[in-house]
């Protein structure tokens, strides 16, 4: 259902040579001089853009050809596009939530929560728990700093609705949320491969085995601690949104957006380039137990 990330296209735009240098000062002293991979090797990235995905994924593919990376855990990573979602129930940030118009809007102290985004699991049923309450998980924040208890509201919705809520029926957001739609990319995480990338002296090597990204799936990098308790499994991860380009001069911070707009002007689709940070470039994790109960936690650097 989701539009797919055309990885082959982006790998041509951002081949692995984009992230390597073959002249100038050496970045690391642990490998022999003259090794073409020694000079400014690709580094681990928090994935928000096509370039970030290519840097991480192309390195993993390179090593996977030569050695065993251990057990593979399938995940669906999402890159963001500035285009509106093709269907109202698909994974997205901001805009109009996919929910029944007659359902009471979540509030706290008489003030409405702000709709932040939604995950649609229709393409990912084969890689996650079979205890999902429904097809679409909606996420609402009490305020822009919603990382404390009682500040995040989760509810579930079906793909098919009798009377979907309209933009006119939604309360005004309490803070700005980027309006972005998700493009899906199926790949694998390799949670037992940390030594491979560390011993190869890649900077931020911890971001290669399991990615820090917005995703659906059972594995994710967490900056400080595992979000799962006994009897729980990871369902999905909402990563901070921090539009930037890497390496310097690279383009396409989002699909459909070649360069970031200057100043604070917003294109017609309502996209805004403000960051949506969870603490210090952190994530919100959603875990599910054997009874289908979902809870959230967050972590950052």
Phi and psi restraints in degrees (value plus and minus 20) as a CYANA .aco file:
   2 UNK   PHI     -92.1   -52.1
   2 UNK   PSI     127.1   167.1
   3 UNK   PHI     -83.3   -43.3
   3 UNK   PSI     122.9   162.9
   4 UNK   PHI    -115.2   -75.2
   4 UNK   PSI     124.7   164.7
   5 UNK   PHI     -88.1   -48.1
   5 UNK   PSI     106.2   146.2
   6 UNK   PHI    -104.8   -64.8
   6 UNK   PSI      64.2   104.2
   7 UNK   PHI     -83.2   -43.2
   7 UNK   PSI     -58.6   -18.6
   8 UNK   PHI     -79.1   -39.1
   8 UNK   PSI     -59.5   -19.5
   9 UNK   PHI     -83.0   -43.0
   9 UNK   PSI     -69.7   -29.7
  10 UNK   PHI     -88.1   -48.1
  10 UNK   PSI     -51.2   -11.2
  11 UNK   PHI     -88.3   -48.3
  11 UNK   PSI     -44.0    -4.0
  12 UNK   PHI     -98.0   -58.0
  12 UNK   PSI     -54.9   -14.9
  13 UNK   PHI     -90.9   -50.9
  13 UNK   PSI     -59.6   -19.6
  14 UNK   PHI    -145.9  -105.9
  14 UNK   PSI      49.3    89.3
  15 UNK   PHI     -85.2   -45.2
  15 UNK   PSI     145.3   185.3
  16 UNK   PHI     -81.1   -41.1
  16 UNK   PSI     -45.7    -5.7
  17 UNK   PHI     -83.2   -43.2
  17 UNK   PSI     -41.5    -1.5
  18 UNK   PHI     -78.4   -38.4
  18 UNK   PSI     -50.5   -10.5
  19 UNK   PHI    -126.2   -86.2
  19 UNK   PSI      -8.2    31.8
  20 UNK   PHI    -142.4  -102.4
  20 UNK   PSI     133.0   173.0
  21 UNK   PHI    -145.9  -105.9
  21 UNK   PSI     123.2   163.2
  22 UNK   PHI    -135.1   -95.1
  22 UNK   PSI     -13.2    26.8
  23 UNK   PHI    -164.5  -124.5
  23 UNK   PSI     152.9   192.9
  24 UNK   PHI      69.4   109.4
  24 UNK   PSI    -195.4  -155.4
  25 UNK   PHI     -84.3   -44.3
  25 UNK   PSI     126.2   166.2
  26 UNK   PHI     -94.6   -54.6
  26 UNK   PSI     123.1   163.1
  27 UNK   PHI    -101.9   -61.9
  27 UNK   PSI     -55.4   -15.4
  28 UNK   PHI    -148.4  -108.4
  28 UNK   PSI     129.4   169.4
  29 UNK   PHI    -124.5   -84.5
  29 UNK   PSI     -14.4    25.6
  30 UNK   PHI    -109.4   -69.4
  30 UNK   PSI     -30.5     9.5
  31 UNK   PHI    -137.0   -97.0
  31 UNK   PSI     142.7   182.7
  32 UNK   PHI     -87.6   -47.6
  32 UNK   PSI     121.4   161.4
  33 UNK   PHI     -81.1   -41.1
  33 UNK   PSI     122.3   162.3
  34 UNK   PHI      78.7   118.7
  34 UNK   PSI     -35.9     4.1
  35 UNK   PHI     -87.0   -47.0
  35 UNK   PSI      99.2   139.2
  36 UNK   PHI     -82.8   -42.8
  36 UNK   PSI     -38.3     1.7
  37 UNK   PHI    -111.6   -71.6
  37 UNK   PSI     -23.9    16.1
  38 UNK   PHI     -99.8   -59.8
  38 UNK   PSI     -47.7    -7.7
  39 UNK   PHI    -108.1   -68.1
  39 UNK   PSI      82.9   122.9
  40 UNK   PHI      34.6    74.6
  40 UNK   PSI      48.2    88.2
  41 UNK   PHI     -85.2   -45.2
  41 UNK   PSI     136.9   176.9
  42 UNK   PHI     -76.1   -36.1
  42 UNK   PSI     129.2   169.2
  43 UNK   PHI    -144.0  -104.0
  43 UNK   PSI     139.2   179.2
  44 UNK   PHI     -83.8   -43.8
  44 UNK   PSI     123.9   163.9
  45 UNK   PHI    -152.5  -112.5
  45 UNK   PSI     124.2   164.2
  46 UNK   PHI     -94.8   -54.8
  46 UNK   PSI     101.9   141.9
  47 UNK   PHI    -105.7   -65.7
  47 UNK   PSI      94.3   134.3
  48 UNK   PHI    -150.8  -110.8
  48 UNK   PSI     -36.5     3.5
  49 UNK   PHI    -150.4  -110.4
  49 UNK   PSI     145.3   185.3
  50 UNK   PHI     -76.9   -36.9
  50 UNK   PSI     -56.7   -16.7
  51 UNK   PHI     -84.4   -44.4
  51 UNK   PSI     -62.7   -22.7
  52 UNK   PHI     -79.5   -39.5
  52 UNK   PSI     -65.7   -25.7
  53 UNK   PHI     -81.4   -41.4
  53 UNK   PSI     -64.0   -24.0
  54 UNK   PHI     -83.9   -43.9
  54 UNK   PSI     -61.4   -21.4
  55 UNK   PHI     -81.5   -41.5
  55 UNK   PSI     -65.8   -25.8
  56 UNK   PHI     -91.0   -51.0
  56 UNK   PSI     -68.7   -28.7
  57 UNK   PHI     -91.1   -51.1
  57 UNK   PSI     -57.7   -17.7
  58 UNK   PHI     -87.6   -47.6
  58 UNK   PSI     -55.7   -15.7
  59 UNK   PHI     -85.8   -45.8
  59 UNK   PSI     -64.8   -24.8
  60 UNK   PHI     -82.6   -42.6
  60 UNK   PSI     -61.4   -21.4
  61 UNK   PHI     -83.5   -43.5
  61 UNK   PSI     -57.5   -17.5
  62 UNK   PHI     -81.9   -41.9
  62 UNK   PSI     -68.0   -28.0
  63 UNK   PHI     -91.5   -51.5
  63 UNK   PSI     -52.7   -12.7
  64 UNK   PHI     -83.7   -43.7
  64 UNK   PSI     -43.7    -3.7
  65 UNK   PHI     -92.8   -52.8
  65 UNK   PSI     -45.8    -5.8
  66 UNK   PHI    -126.6   -86.6
  66 UNK   PSI     -41.5    -1.5
  67 UNK   PHI    -173.4  -133.4
  67 UNK   PSI     146.1   186.1
  68 UNK   PHI    -101.4   -61.4
  68 UNK   PSI     103.1   143.1
  69 UNK   PHI    -111.0   -71.0
  69 UNK   PSI     -16.4    23.6
  70 UNK   PHI      69.2   109.2
  70 UNK   PSI    -191.8  -151.8
  71 UNK   PHI     -77.2   -37.2
  71 UNK   PSI     116.4   156.4
  72 UNK   PHI    -120.1   -80.1
  72 UNK   PSI     111.9   151.9
  73 UNK   PHI    -135.2   -95.2
  73 UNK   PSI      93.9   133.9
  74 UNK   PHI     -90.0   -50.0
  74 UNK   PSI     120.2   160.2
  75 UNK   PHI    -161.3  -121.3
  75 UNK   PSI     140.5   180.5
  76 UNK   PHI    -133.4   -93.4
  76 UNK   PSI      86.6   126.6
  77 UNK   PHI    -106.1   -66.1
  77 UNK   PSI     124.6   164.6
  78 UNK   PHI    -133.6   -93.6
  78 UNK   PSI     108.6   148.6
  79 UNK   PHI    -119.4   -79.4
  79 UNK   PSI     129.4   169.4
  80 UNK   PHI    -114.4   -74.4
  80 UNK   PSI     123.8   163.8
  81 UNK   PHI    -141.7  -101.7
  81 UNK   PSI     128.8   168.8
  82 UNK   PHI    -102.9   -62.9
  82 UNK   PSI     -26.8    13.2
  83 UNK   PHI     -93.8   -53.8
  83 UNK   PSI     127.9   167.9
  84 UNK   PHI     -81.9   -41.9
  84 UNK   PSI     132.4   172.4
  85 UNK   PHI     -83.2   -43.2
  85 UNK   PSI     126.0   166.0
  86 UNK   PHI     -88.6   -48.6
  86 UNK   PSI     -49.0    -9.0
  87 UNK   PHI    -152.2  -112.2
  87 UNK   PSI     125.9   165.9
  88 UNK   PHI     -87.5   -47.5
  88 UNK   PSI     -36.5     3.5
  89 UNK   PHI    -115.0   -75.0
  89 UNK   PSI     -22.8    17.2
  90 UNK   PHI     -96.1   -56.1
  90 UNK   PSI     146.1   186.1
  91 UNK   PHI     -81.0   -41.0
  91 UNK   PSI     111.5   151.5
  92 UNK   PHI    -183.3  -143.3
  92 UNK   PSI     149.3   189.3
  93 UNK   PHI    -137.2   -97.2
  93 UNK   PSI     121.7   161.7
  94 UNK   PHI      45.7    85.7
  94 UNK   PSI    -193.5  -153.5
  95 UNK   PHI      60.3   100.3
  95 UNK   PSI    -164.5  -124.5
  96 UNK   PHI    -122.6   -82.6
  96 UNK   PSI     105.3   145.3
  97 UNK   PHI     -89.3   -49.3
  97 UNK   PSI     131.5   171.5
  98 UNK   PHI    -108.8   -68.8
  98 UNK   PSI      70.8   110.8
  99 UNK   PHI    -172.8  -132.8
  99 UNK   PSI     143.1   183.1
 100 UNK   PHI     -88.1   -48.1
 100 UNK   PSI     118.8   158.8
 101 UNK   PHI     -83.5   -43.5
 101 UNK   PSI     -52.5   -12.5
 102 UNK   PHI    -101.9   -61.9
 102 UNK   PSI     -23.1    16.9
 103 UNK   PHI     -99.9   -59.9
 103 UNK   PSI     115.7   155.7
 104 UNK   PHI     -81.3   -41.3
 104 UNK   PSI     117.1   157.1
 105 UNK   PHI     -97.4   -57.4
 105 UNK   PSI     118.1   158.1
 106 UNK   PHI     -86.0   -46.0
 106 UNK   PSI     117.6   157.6
 107 UNK   PHI    -158.2  -118.2
 107 UNK   PSI     143.9   183.9
 108 UNK   PHI    -166.5  -126.5
 108 UNK   PSI     106.7   146.7
 109 UNK   PHI      36.0    76.0
 109 UNK   PSI      15.1    55.1
 110 UNK   PHI      59.9    99.9
 110 UNK   PSI     -19.0    21.0
 111 UNK   PHI    -129.6   -89.6
 111 UNK   PSI     117.8   157.8
 112 UNK   PHI     -91.2   -51.2
 112 UNK   PSI     122.9   162.9
 113 UNK   PHI     -88.5   -48.5
 113 UNK   PSI     142.1   182.1
 114 UNK   PHI    -122.9   -82.9
 114 UNK   PSI     110.5   150.5
 115 UNK   PHI     -91.3   -51.3
 115 UNK   PSI     104.3   144.3
 116 UNK   PHI    -122.5   -82.5
 116 UNK   PSI     -62.5   -22.5
 117 UNK   PHI     157.8   197.8
 117 UNK   PSI    -198.8  -158.8
 118 UNK   PHI    -168.9  -128.9
 118 UNK   PSI     128.7   168.7
 119 UNK   PHI    -130.0   -90.0
 119 UNK   PSI     111.8   151.8
 120 UNK   PHI    -128.7   -88.7
 120 UNK   PSI     106.3   146.3
 121 UNK   PHI    -121.0   -81.0
 121 UNK   PSI     -11.0    29.0
 122 UNK   PHI     -81.6   -41.6
 122 UNK   PSI     -51.8   -11.8
 123 UNK   PHI    -111.0   -71.0
 123 UNK   PSI     -22.3    17.7
 124 UNK   PHI    -143.0  -103.0
 124 UNK   PSI      -8.1    31.9
 125 UNK   PHI     -79.4   -39.4
 125 UNK   PSI     -47.6    -7.6
 126 UNK   PHI     -98.4   -58.4
 126 UNK   PSI     -28.4    11.6
 127 UNK   PHI    -141.7  -101.7
 127 UNK   PSI     -13.2    26.8
 128 UNK   PHI    -152.6  -112.6
 128 UNK   PSI    -198.0  -158.0
 129 UNK   PHI     -77.3   -37.3
 129 UNK   PSI     126.9   166.9
 130 UNK   PHI    -111.8   -71.8
 130 UNK   PSI      -6.2    33.8
 131 UNK   PHI    -123.0   -83.0
 131 UNK   PSI      -3.4    36.6
 132 UNK   PHI     -79.2   -39.2
 132 UNK   PSI     114.8   154.8
 133 UNK   PHI     -85.8   -45.8
 133 UNK   PSI     -50.7   -10.7
 134 UNK   PHI    -186.6  -146.6
 134 UNK   PSI    -186.3  -146.3
 135 UNK   PHI    -104.4   -64.4
 135 UNK   PSI     -54.1   -14.1
 136 UNK   PHI    -148.2  -108.2
 136 UNK   PSI     111.0   151.0
 137 UNK   PHI    -127.3   -87.3
 137 UNK   PSI     101.5   141.5
 138 UNK   PHI    -118.2   -78.2
 138 UNK   PSI     123.6   163.6
 139 UNK   PHI    -145.1  -105.1
 139 UNK   PSI     106.0   146.0
 140 UNK   PHI    -144.1  -104.1
 140 UNK   PSI     123.1   163.1
 141 UNK   PHI    -132.1   -92.1
 141 UNK   PSI     123.3   163.3
 142 UNK   PHI     -88.0   -48.0
 142 UNK   PSI     -60.3   -20.3
 143 UNK   PHI    -175.3  -135.3
 143 UNK   PSI    -197.5  -157.5
 144 UNK   PHI     -88.5   -48.5
 144 UNK   PSI     -38.5     1.5
 145 UNK   PHI    -128.8   -88.8
 145 UNK   PSI      19.7    59.7
 146 UNK   PHI     -98.2   -58.2
 146 UNK   PSI      59.6    99.6
 147 UNK   PHI    -150.3  -110.3
 147 UNK   PSI      -0.4    39.6
 148 UNK   PHI    -139.9   -99.9
 148 UNK   PSI     146.2   186.2
 149 UNK   PHI     -79.4   -39.4
 149 UNK   PSI     114.9   154.9
 150 UNK   PHI      63.3   103.3
 150 UNK   PSI     -17.2    22.8
 151 UNK   PHI    -118.8   -78.8
 151 UNK   PSI     -28.5    11.5
 152 UNK   PHI    -139.5   -99.5
 152 UNK   PSI     107.8   147.8
 153 UNK   PHI    -129.8   -89.8
 153 UNK   PSI     109.0   149.0
 154 UNK   PHI    -135.3   -95.3
 154 UNK   PSI     114.3   154.3
 155 UNK   PHI    -163.8  -123.8
 155 UNK   PSI     145.6   185.6
 156 UNK   PHI    -138.8   -98.8
 156 UNK   PSI     128.9   168.9
 157 UNK   PHI    -162.4  -122.4
 157 UNK   PSI     132.5   172.5
 158 UNK   PHI    -108.8   -68.8
 158 UNK   PSI     139.6   179.6
 159 UNK   PHI     -83.7   -43.7
 159 UNK   PSI     -64.4   -24.4
 160 UNK   PHI    -112.2   -72.2
 160 UNK   PSI     100.0   140.0
 161 UNK   PHI    -137.0   -97.0
 161 UNK   PSI     130.4   170.4
 162 UNK   PHI     -97.7   -57.7
 162 UNK   PSI     -62.6   -22.6
 163 UNK   PHI    -164.5  -124.5
 163 UNK   PSI      64.4   104.4
 164 UNK   PHI     -83.1   -43.1
 164 UNK   PSI     123.5   163.5
 165 UNK   PHI     -86.5   -46.5
 165 UNK   PSI     126.8   166.8
 166 UNK   PHI    -125.2   -85.2
 166 UNK   PSI     146.5   186.5
 167 UNK   PHI     -79.5   -39.5
 167 UNK   PSI     -56.9   -16.9
 168 UNK   PHI     -87.7   -47.7
 168 UNK   PSI     -44.6    -4.6
 169 UNK   PHI    -108.1   -68.1
 169 UNK   PSI     -27.7    12.3
 170 UNK   PHI    -109.1   -69.1
 170 UNK   PSI     119.8   159.8
 171 UNK   PHI     -87.8   -47.8
 171 UNK   PSI     138.8   178.8
 172 UNK   PHI     -84.4   -44.4
 172 UNK   PSI     116.4   156.4
 173 UNK   PHI     -81.0   -41.0
 173 UNK   PSI     126.8   166.8
 174 UNK   PHI    -102.1   -62.1
 174 UNK   PSI     -31.2     8.8
 175 UNK   PHI    -179.3  -139.3
 175 UNK   PSI     144.2   184.2
 176 UNK   PHI     -95.1   -55.1
 176 UNK   PSI     114.1   154.1
 177 UNK   PHI    -146.2  -106.2
 177 UNK   PSI     107.5   147.5
 178 UNK   PHI     -78.4   -38.4
 178 UNK   PSI     122.1   162.1
 179 UNK   PHI    -119.7   -79.7
 179 UNK   PSI      80.4   120.4
 180 UNK   PHI    -156.3  -116.3
 180 UNK   PSI     128.9   168.9
 181 UNK   PHI    -136.0   -96.0
 181 UNK   PSI     131.2   171.2
 182 UNK   PHI    -111.9   -71.9
 182 UNK   PSI     114.2   154.2
 183 UNK   PHI    -127.9   -87.9
 183 UNK   PSI     112.9   152.9
 184 UNK   PHI    -117.2   -77.2
 184 UNK   PSI     124.4   164.4
 185 UNK   PHI    -160.1  -120.1
 185 UNK   PSI      93.9   133.9
 186 UNK   PHI    -103.1   -63.1
 186 UNK   PSI     105.7   145.7
 187 UNK   PHI    -168.6  -128.6
 187 UNK   PSI    -190.2  -150.2
 188 UNK   PHI    -142.5  -102.5
 188 UNK   PSI     126.4   166.4
 189 UNK   PHI    -120.5   -80.5
 189 UNK   PSI     132.2   172.2
 190 UNK   PHI    -148.2  -108.2
 190 UNK   PSI      56.9    96.9
 191 UNK   PHI     -83.3   -43.3
 191 UNK   PSI     -35.0     5.0
 192 UNK   PHI    -124.4   -84.4
 192 UNK   PSI      -5.2    34.8
 193 UNK   PHI    -121.9   -81.9
 193 UNK   PSI      -6.8    33.2
 194 UNK   PHI     -76.8   -36.8
 194 UNK   PSI     -59.4   -19.4
 195 UNK   PHI     -83.5   -43.5
 195 UNK   PSI     -52.1   -12.1
 196 UNK   PHI     -78.9   -38.9
 196 UNK   PSI     -68.9   -28.9
 197 UNK   PHI    -101.6   -61.6
 197 UNK   PSI     -50.8   -10.8
 198 UNK   PHI     -88.0   -48.0
 198 UNK   PSI     -65.7   -25.7
 199 UNK   PHI     -87.1   -47.1
 199 UNK   PSI     -43.9    -3.9
 200 UNK   PHI    -103.3   -63.3
 200 UNK   PSI     -20.2    19.8
 201 UNK   PHI      44.5    84.5
 201 UNK   PSI      16.4    56.4
 202 UNK   PHI    -100.4   -60.4
 202 UNK   PSI     112.2   152.2
 203 UNK   PHI     -83.2   -43.2
 203 UNK   PSI     122.2   162.2
 204 UNK   PHI      32.3    72.3
 204 UNK   PSI      27.1    67.1
 205 UNK   PHI     -82.0   -42.0
 205 UNK   PSI     -42.7    -2.7
 206 UNK   PHI     -88.1   -48.1
 206 UNK   PSI     -32.2     7.8
 207 UNK   PHI    -113.3   -73.3
 207 UNK   PSI     -13.8    26.2
 208 UNK   PHI    -111.8   -71.8
 208 UNK   PSI     -66.4   -26.4
 209 UNK   PHI     -80.6   -40.6
 209 UNK   PSI     -69.5   -29.5
 210 UNK   PHI    -149.9  -109.9
 210 UNK   PSI     109.6   149.6
 211 UNK   PHI    -101.3   -61.3
 211 UNK   PSI     128.9   168.9
 212 UNK   PHI    -115.3   -75.3
 212 UNK   PSI      87.2   127.2
 213 UNK   PHI    -181.0  -141.0
 213 UNK   PSI     143.8   183.8
 214 UNK   PHI     -95.3   -55.3
 214 UNK   PSI     106.0   146.0
 215 UNK   PHI    -180.5  -140.5
 215 UNK   PSI     145.0   185.0
 216 UNK   PHI    -133.5   -93.5
 216 UNK   PSI     111.3   151.3
 217 UNK   PHI     130.1   170.1
 217 UNK   PSI     152.2   192.2
 218 UNK   PHI    -108.2   -68.2
 218 UNK   PSI     -24.2    15.8
 219 UNK   PHI    -153.1  -113.1
 219 UNK   PSI     123.8   163.8
 220 UNK   PHI    -180.3  -140.3
 220 UNK   PSI     130.8   170.8
 221 UNK   PHI     -93.6   -53.6
 221 UNK   PSI     116.0   156.0
 222 UNK   PHI    -143.5  -103.5
 222 UNK   PSI     108.0   148.0
 223 UNK   PHI     -78.5   -38.5
 223 UNK   PSI     -55.6   -15.6
 224 UNK   PHI    -141.5  -101.5
 224 UNK   PSI     -61.8   -21.8
 225 UNK   PHI    -175.1  -135.1
 225 UNK   PSI     139.1   179.1
 226 UNK   PHI     -92.5   -52.5
 226 UNK   PSI     106.1   146.1
 227 UNK   PHI     -95.4   -55.4
 227 UNK   PSI     -28.8    11.2
 228 UNK   PHI    -109.4   -69.4
 228 UNK   PSI     118.3   158.3
 229 UNK   PHI    -117.4   -77.4
 229 UNK   PSI     153.7   193.7
 230 UNK   PHI     -77.6   -37.6
 230 UNK   PSI     114.7   154.7
 231 UNK   PHI      62.9   102.9
 231 UNK   PSI     -14.9    25.1
 232 UNK   PHI    -134.2   -94.2
 232 UNK   PSI     135.1   175.1
 233 UNK   PHI    -152.2  -112.2
 233 UNK   PSI     131.7   171.7
 234 UNK   PHI     -89.8   -49.8
 234 UNK   PSI     114.0   154.0
 235 UNK   PHI    -122.6   -82.6
 235 UNK   PSI     -71.8   -31.8
 236 UNK   PHI    -179.9  -139.9
 236 UNK   PSI     144.7   184.7
 237 UNK   PHI    -154.1  -114.1
 237 UNK   PSI     110.6   150.6
 238 UNK   PHI    -127.0   -87.0
 238 UNK   PSI      91.7   131.7
 239 UNK   PHI    -107.9   -67.9
 239 UNK   PSI     133.3   173.3
 240 UNK   PHI     -75.0   -35.0
 240 UNK   PSI     128.0   168.0
 241 UNK   PHI    -125.5   -85.5
 241 UNK   PSI      95.5   135.5
 242 UNK   PHI    -158.7  -118.7
 242 UNK   PSI      64.7   104.7
 243 UNK   PHI     -83.2   -43.2
 243 UNK   PSI      97.3   137.3
 244 UNK   PHI    -175.7  -135.7
 244 UNK   PSI     148.7   188.7
 245 UNK   PHI    -136.7   -96.7
 245 UNK   PSI     121.2   161.2
 246 UNK   PHI    -165.1  -125.1
 246 UNK   PSI     118.1   158.1
 247 UNK   PHI     -90.6   -50.6
 247 UNK   PSI     152.2   192.2
 248 UNK   PHI     -72.4   -32.4
 248 UNK   PSI     112.5   152.5
 249 UNK   PHI      73.5   113.5
 249 UNK   PSI     -33.3     6.7
 250 UNK   PHI     -88.7   -48.7
 250 UNK   PSI     138.8   178.8
 251 UNK   PHI    -136.8   -96.8
 251 UNK   PSI    -195.5  -155.5
 252 UNK   PHI      42.6    82.6
 252 UNK   PSI      43.6    83.6
 253 UNK   PHI     -84.0   -44.0
 253 UNK   PSI     -48.7    -8.7
 254 UNK   PHI    -155.2  -115.2
 254 UNK   PSI     139.7   179.7
 255 UNK   PHI     -85.9   -45.9
 255 UNK   PSI     109.1   149.1
 256 UNK   PHI      68.1   108.1
 256 UNK   PSI     -21.0    19.0
 257 UNK   PHI    -151.6  -111.6
 257 UNK   PSI      82.7   122.7
 258 UNK   PHI     -90.7   -50.7
 258 UNK   PSI     -61.2   -21.2
 259 UNK   PHI    -157.6  -117.6
 259 UNK   PSI     132.0   172.0
 260 UNK   PHI     -88.8   -48.8
 260 UNK   PSI     118.5   158.5
 261 UNK   PHI     -86.6   -46.6
 261 UNK   PSI     127.2   167.2
 262 UNK   PHI    -100.3   -60.3
 262 UNK   PSI     128.3   168.3
 263 UNK   PHI      49.4    89.4
 263 UNK   PSI    -170.9  -130.9
 264 UNK   PHI    -134.1   -94.1
 264 UNK   PSI      -5.3    34.7
 265 UNK   PHI     -87.6   -47.6
 265 UNK   PSI     126.0   166.0
 266 UNK   PHI    -135.5   -95.5
 266 UNK   PSI     113.6   153.6
 267 UNK   PHI     -83.3   -43.3
 267 UNK   PSI     151.2   191.2
 268 UNK   PHI     -82.3   -42.3
 268 UNK   PSI     -45.0    -5.0
 269 UNK   PHI     -99.4   -59.4
 269 UNK   PSI     -20.8    19.2
 270 UNK   PHI      70.4   110.4
 270 UNK   PSI     -21.1    18.9
 271 UNK   PHI     -80.1   -40.1
 271 UNK   PSI     119.4   159.4
 272 UNK   PHI    -152.4  -112.4
 272 UNK   PSI     128.7   168.7
 273 UNK   PHI    -116.7   -76.7
 273 UNK   PSI      -1.3    38.7
 274 UNK   PHI     -88.1   -48.1
 274 UNK   PSI     126.4   166.4
 275 UNK   PHI     -88.4   -48.4
 275 UNK   PSI     129.9   169.9
 276 UNK   PHI    -141.4  -101.4
 276 UNK   PSI      73.3   113.3
 277 UNK   PHI    -120.9   -80.9
 277 UNK   PSI     122.9   162.9
 278 UNK   PHI    -129.7   -89.7
 278 UNK   PSI      75.9   115.9
 279 UNK   PHI      43.6    83.6
 279 UNK   PSI    -154.4  -114.4
 280 UNK   PHI    -116.5   -76.5
 280 UNK   PSI      67.7   107.7
 281 UNK   PHI      28.2    68.2
 281 UNK   PSI      33.6    73.6
 282 UNK   PHI    -122.8   -82.8
 282 UNK   PSI    -186.4  -146.4
 283 UNK   PHI    -154.2  -114.2
 283 UNK   PSI     136.6   176.6
 284 UNK   PHI    -129.0   -89.0
 284 UNK   PSI     107.5   147.5
 285 UNK   PHI    -128.1   -88.1
 285 UNK   PSI     118.8   158.8
 286 UNK   PHI    -137.4   -97.4
 286 UNK   PSI     100.7   140.7
 287 UNK   PHI    -136.8   -96.8
 287 UNK   PSI     135.4   175.4
 288 UNK   PHI    -150.5  -110.5
 288 UNK   PSI     120.7   160.7
 289 UNK   PHI    -120.5   -80.5
 289 UNK   PSI    -195.8  -155.8
 290 UNK   PHI     -88.8   -48.8
 290 UNK   PSI     -35.3     4.7
 291 UNK   PHI    -115.1   -75.1
 291 UNK   PSI     -17.4    22.6
 292 UNK   PHI      62.3   102.3
 292 UNK   PSI      -7.3    32.7
 293 UNK   PHI    -105.4   -65.4
 293 UNK   PSI     110.7   150.7
 294 UNK   PHI    -128.7   -88.7
 294 UNK   PSI     114.1   154.1
 295 UNK   PHI    -150.7  -110.7
 295 UNK   PSI     147.4   187.4
 296 UNK   PHI    -145.1  -105.1
 296 UNK   PSI     136.2   176.2
 297 UNK   PHI    -170.0  -130.0
 297 UNK   PSI     148.0   188.0
 298 UNK   PHI    -156.2  -116.2
 298 UNK   PSI     141.4   181.4
 299 UNK   PHI    -174.4  -134.4
 299 UNK   PSI     129.3   169.3
 300 UNK   PHI    -173.0  -133.0
 300 UNK   PSI    -199.3  -159.3
